[in-house]
Amino acid sequence: MTEPTTGAQSRIDHLQQEILRLKTELVEARRDLPREPVRDYRFQTESGSTSLGELFGGREDLLVVHNMGKSCVYCTLWADGLNGFIEPIEDRTAFAVVSPDSPEVQREFAASRGWRFRMVSSQGDTFTEDMGFLMKEGYWPGVSAFRRDPDGQIFRVSRSFFGPGDDFCSVWPLFDLLEGCAGEWEPKYQYSR
């Protein structure tokens, strides 16, 4: 049974349409950004050093999530969510998560969470800072999108920051549907049922 549209529901429907329109406009604005050439940064992994270019594998596109590391419960929440979408993400693009943690800490933490995506450490390179995700206040989570041309030149084509309520973590929009929204809820490392 569908109920008649109320004034409040009509306003919600209008706002949702406006948000979708603005999201389309945002995507188009990102397409107008000039490509930003970047160097082939070096990362540490458990099996040794790797480069930004090597993270592409045989792909033209690469998403790199800037994660604050094991000490951030919010970054853990985003990574948990991305882990659930890793198959469709990797079907479309190369993907990696970078954090300041050592490769050993990354391996242990990823195993404890069941993460299946590739992780690299930014220790020893200026990648996170150069990409704008290390500020005076410290690390900030987000994502950078890269494109590699046939000649091997790498460009950053877009970026976005993560924060509570964003579209990169599906729990926030779901909680917004609840009467009290997220309320006092905050992410945890372990949840009881």
Helices and strands as residue ranges (DSSP letters): H 7-31, E 36-38, E 42-45, E 48-51, H 52-55, E 61-66, H 73-84, H 86-92, E 94-99, H 103-113, E 119-121, H 127-130, E 134-135, E 138-139, E 142-148, E 154-161, H 171-176
